[in-house]
Amino acid sequence: MATFANQNAAFCPPNYQNTKMIQRIQSVFLLLLALAMLSVLFLPIWSKTDPATQQTLVLSATKLASSSASPTSPAPVSTWPIAALAAASAATALFEIFQYRNRFTQLKLGVVNFLLIVATIGAGFYYSSIGERLLNIKMPGTFEAGFYLPTLALLLNLLANRFIRRDEQLVRSMDRLR
């Protein structure tokens, strides 16, 4: 049996162990998290239309601007903190995938990512409240897909951390058996 294992090791590519570890379920969750947070950069987060003037405000990750260029439209507001937080969260998730050998580091990065995602959601609320005050206070705005993606990312982060913790418990239980 030992010779069979040694023969199979000769046929494995040199980075087989690395690719095998990256294919864990938590790595899939972290990759989906990174894609969701990168999507926030390109999708609208919030919008509001004034039926009286047909003026529309759209909040994206980089600016809060009116879609019409009328003289009564408010000046665009820079919302770069949303973009910075979303990009930082995506980068943290991608970095976390490749820290599979150190599960404690992965868990710490998961906590950092949790804080970044919550801050992204908070920044979205903050800038949408600014937009609410800029245009017809009586009409409510609507949250778009870019607002709900950080919530999905938060769920994916919690699932990834759960499976990372489960891996750590499995490794500890195997150490007890030795």
C-alpha positions in Angstrom: 0.0 0.0 0.0 2.8 2.4 0.8 4.5 1.8 -2.6 1.2 2.6 -4.3 1.0 5.9 -2.5 4.6 6.7 -3.5 3.9 5.8 -7.1 0.9 8.1 -7.2 3.0 10.9 -5.7 5.2 10.7 -8.8 2.3 11.4 -11.1 0.9 14.4 -9.1 1.8 17.8 -10.4 4.2 19.7 -8.1 1.6 22.2 -6.9 -1.1 19.6 -6.3 -1.2 20.2 -2.5 -1.7 23.9 -3.0 -4.5 23.5 -5.5 -6.2 20.9 -3.3 -6.2 23.2 -0.3 -7.6 26.2 -2.4 -10.6 24.1 -3.4 -12.1 24.0 0.0 -15.7 25.2 0.4 -14.6 28.3 2.4 -12.4 29.3 -0.5 -15.5 29.2 -2.8 -17.4 31.4 -0.3 -14.5 33.9 -0.1 -14.2 34.1 -3.9 -18.0 34.8 -4.2 -17.6 37.4 -1.4 -14.8 39.1 -3.4 -17.0 39.1 -6.6 -19.9 40.5 -4.7 -17.9 43.3 -3.2 -16.3 44.1 -6.6 -19.8 44.2 -8.1 -20.6 47.0 -5.7 -18.1 49.2 -7.5 -20.0 49.0 -10.7 -23.7 48.7 -9.8 -26.0 51.5 -8.5 -26.6 51.4 -4.8 -29.5 53.8 -4.4 -31.7 55.9 -6.6 -34.6 58.4 -6.1 -36.8 60.1 -8.7 -38.8 63.3 -8.1 -42.1 62.8 -10.0 -42.7 66.6 -10.1 -39.4 67.5 -11.9 -38.5 64.1 -13.3 -35.1 64.6 -11.7 -33.2 61.4 -10.7 -30.4 61.0 -8.1 -28.3 57.9 -8.4 -25.8 56.7 -5.8 -22.9 54.6 -7.0 -19.8 53.6 -5.2 -17.9 56.7 -6.5 -20.5 59.5 -6.7 -24.0 60.7 -5.8 -25.1 62.5 -8.9 -28.2 63.6 -10.8 -28.9 62.0 -14.1 -30.1 65.3 -15.6 -27.8 68.2 -16.1 -30.3 70.9 -15.3 -29.3 74.1 -13.4 -31.5 73.1 -10.4 -29.8 69.7 -10.0 -27.6 69.4 -6.9 -23.8 69.2 -7.4 -22.4 65.7 -7.5 -21.1 64.3 -4.2 -18.0 62.2 -4.1 -18.7 58.8 -2.3 -15.2 57.3 -2.6 -15.3 55.8 0.9 -17.9 53.3 -0.3 -15.6 52.3 -3.2 -12.5 52.1 -0.9 -14.3 50.0 1.6 -15.7 47.6 -1.0 -12.3 47.2 -2.7 -10.5 46.7 0.6 -13.1 44.0 1.5 -12.6 42.2 -1.9 -8.8 42.4 -1.5 -9.0 41.0 2.0 -11.1 38.1 0.9 -8.7 37.3 -1.9 -5.8 37.4 0.4 -7.6 35.3 2.9 -8.1 32.5 0.4 -4.3 32.1 0.1 -3.7 32.0 3.9 -5.1 28.4 4.1 -2.1 27.1 5.9 -2.7 29.4 8.9 -6.3 29.1 9.9 -5.9 31.6 12.8 -4.8 34.2 10.3 -7.8 33.4 8.2 -10.1 33.9 11.1 -8.5 37.2 12.0 -8.9 38.3 8.4 -12.5 37.2 8.5 -13.1 39.6 11.4 -11.4 42.4 9.5 -13.5 41.6 6.5 -16.7 41.6 8.6 -15.9 45.1 9.8 -15.1 46.3 6.3 -18.4 45.0 5.0 -20.4 46.5 7.9 -18.6 49.8 7.2 -19.6 49.5 3.5 -23.2 49.0 4.4 -23.0 51.9 6.9 -21.5 54.2 4.2 -24.2 53.2 1.8 -26.9 54.3 4.4 -25.0 57.5 5.1 -24.8 58.6 1.5 -28.3 57.5 0.8 -29.5 59.8 3.6 -27.6 62.7 2.1 -29.4 61.9 -1.2 -32.8 61.8 0.6 -32.2 65.4 1.8 -31.1 66.7 -1.6 -34.3 65.8 -3.5 -38.0 66.0 -2.5 -37.9 64.9 1.1 -41.4 63.4 1.0 -40.7 60.8 -1.7 -38.5 57.9 -0.5 -35.6 56.5 -2.5 -35.1 52.9 -3.5 -32.2 50.7 -2.7 -30.7 49.0 -5.7 -28.7 45.7 -6.2 -25.4 47.4 -5.2 -26.8 47.9 -1.7 -27.9 44.3 -1.2 -24.6 42.7 -2.4 -22.7 43.7 0.8 -25.4 41.9 2.8 -24.8 38.8 0.7 -21.1 39.2 1.2 -21.6 39.4 5.0 -23.5 36.1 4.9 -20.7 34.5 2.7 -18.1 35.8 5.2 -19.9 34.2 8.1 -20.2 30.9 6.3 -16.5 30.9 5.3 -15.5 31.6 8.9 -17.7 28.8 10.1 -16.0 26.3 7.8 -12.6 27.6 8.7 -13.4 27.1 12.4 -14.7 23.6 11.5 -11.4 22.8 9.8 -9.4 24.0 12.8 -11.5 21.8 15.1 -10.9 18.8 12.8 -7.1 19.4 12.9 -7.2 19.7 16.6 -9.1 16.4 17.0 -6.6 14.6 14.8 -3.8 15.9 17.0 -5.4 14.4 20.0 -5.5 11.0 18.4 -1.7 10.9 17.9 
